[in-house]
Amino acid sequence: MTITQVITELPPNPDPATDSADDFSDKAAASVLAQKNMVPELNTMIGQMNATATQVSSDATASAASQSAAASSAASAAASAASSVASATTNGTSTTSLTLGAGTQSLTTQTGKNWAPGMWINCVRTSDRSKSMSGYIDSYNSGTGALALIVVAANVAGSGTFTDWTLTVAGLPGSIFNLVDLSLLGPSIKPSLLADFANAKRLDSRFVYTMTSPLMYTDAAGILREAAAGVPAFDHDPTTGRCLGLSMWEARTNVLLYCRDLTNASWTKSSMTTALTQTGADGATNSATLLTATGSNATAIQSVTLASSARYFTAYVKRVTGAGAVEMTLDNGATWTAITSSINTSTWTRCRIPTQTLANPQAGFRLATNGDAIAVDFTQNENGTFETPPIATTSVAVTRAAPSLTIALSAFEFNALEGVIYAAGDVGFISSGNATLVRLDDGTDNNRFMMRISSAVLKLQSITGGVNDVDINVGAPTVGVQAHMAGAYRVNDFAASKDGAAAVTDTSGAVPTVTTLRIGGEPSGANMVNGRISKFAYYPRRLVNNELVALSTL
């Protein structure tokens, strides 16, 4: 018998200390797959070695010395193969006394494992594989071998306390996959609808996106772009270039005319010259205005006739020459807001005046020093108490509509009796009003189940027959900081978790009958999230609370 089986060399190990998220993900996938494929290779080789040993030992013409050498060779090879499996950098053992059950399980295993938070681990009793539990890594110290697992109840088999455990990687590091496949959280979790807006930058064809006007957003290079009417806008962090998700904002009107061209007569200049010569915040040449002071306290002001209302004034500003004070006003100079320290000569900065309630606003700029110059683009005087994306104007005021994103519940596997919704996103403003991340309804306000910010806190709410019988508060979000929330529903069994915090429950409540899922707002543009939705997922069963907590960390 000839040993022909070759063991395929393992690929480079993933290193959470040095690899980027993408590199770690790729290496981890390759490593797990290679180890899986190695098992049949090892089994084949061991079989060939055993067959060789049997053939040699039964060969009457072979010498006893030869028989002994062959048997020793087979045993050595088998031991080497077994050692190869045992030394895999993603497997381990532990003698820590553990009681099978959900929650945090702390144990000590071998050092130097290529493990990272978020990876899924099976913890199986070595002497009785019917006793097991699995969960994701909360922390691992490669120097001491200290390991903390978060075990979900649905993945616990058997009961009892034991000290012989085998640890194996059961999946890829789900925490860095950003909802590409949330089923990596374990076999008990399988979403029937996934929408990874931030990474995919596109919409599933089953969604219906409606937007009757253009919507501006920042691209990965930090440049302002305009998505045409009906085209989803995916916003980015202007500094890092990271995609923040689908942009969803309420309707607003910019009442400043010629918001980019301050050479127009609608802007009254004093001791100031203007020229449409600057490359704008959208990268277009000669689209922004150069303002140059020809005397001290030079101004450019535009007056608008309006009834008293809350106004918010913003503009993109860049210093061109000089170092003197630069200010903005919304009340014709009764008050001035300094923006001197906010602007620079290399990048555009969106500057703002805190909201003011007044009639007939007069918005503009003042340069304190003769000879100083600034570039100005996308000036905006909008109705409201916070800023929204720029709205381009020329000869008339322009209103930007609110977008709508919906999907019929019949378009995917939906469970009317129980389930979980997950959403992640950030908001541009928090008030005492409402801002909706996700809502399921029947087209009315009488029957709806939703995640929204209400009274400045994030809530899971359920309204049946016009009665708000579930109102779970999971804490206040932070402006501009992404929040992750998972909420579960079942009659008299509601729960929600935000950013990995302990689940908050409500054991009294009905489940409304609903037909439509809405993301980022409510019907007719009401209660828009006024920010970005980065991810969404739906699960057609009521996950246990520990699973909700794990889900809300992604």
Secondary structure as UniProt FT lines:
FT   TURN            16..18
FT   HELIX           21..57
FT   TURN            60..61
FT   HELIX           64..86
FT   TURN            89..90
FT   STRAND          92..94
FT   STRAND          98..99
FT   STRAND          103..108
FT   TURN            117..118
FT   STRAND          120..125
FT   TURN            126..127
FT   TURN            129..130
FT   STRAND          132..140
FT   TURN            142..144
FT   STRAND          146..157
FT   STRAND          161..162
FT   STRAND          165..169
FT   HELIX           174..176
FT   TURN            178..179
FT   HELIX           182..185
FT   TURN            187..188
FT   STRAND          193..195
FT   HELIX           197..200
FT   TURN            205..206
FT   STRAND          208..210
FT   STRAND          215..218
FT   TURN            220..221
FT   STRAND          224..227
FT   TURN            229..230
FT   STRAND          234..236
FT   TURN            238..240
FT   STRAND          243..248
FT   STRAND          252..254
FT   TURN            262..263
FT   TURN            265..266
FT   STRAND          268..270
FT   STRAND          272..278
FT   TURN            281..282
FT   TURN            285..286
FT   STRAND          288..293
FT   TURN            296..297
FT   STRAND          298..303
FT   STRAND          309..321
FT   STRAND          326..329
FT   TURN            332..333
FT   STRAND          337..338
FT   HELIX           340..342
FT   STRAND          349..358
FT   STRAND          362..367
FT   TURN            370..371
FT   STRAND          373..383
FT   STRAND          398..400
FT   STRAND          404..408
FT   HELIX           409..411
FT   STRAND          418..427
FT   STRAND          434..441
FT   STRAND          448..454
FT   TURN            455..456
FT   STRAND          457..464
FT   TURN            465..466
FT   STRAND          467..475
FT   TURN            479..480
FT   STRAND          483..490
FT   TURN            491..492
FT   STRAND          494..498
FT   TURN            499..500
FT   STRAND          504..506
FT   STRAND          516..519
FT   HELIX           523..525
FT   TURN            526..527
FT   STRAND          531..539
FT   HELIX           545..551
FT   TURN            552..553
//
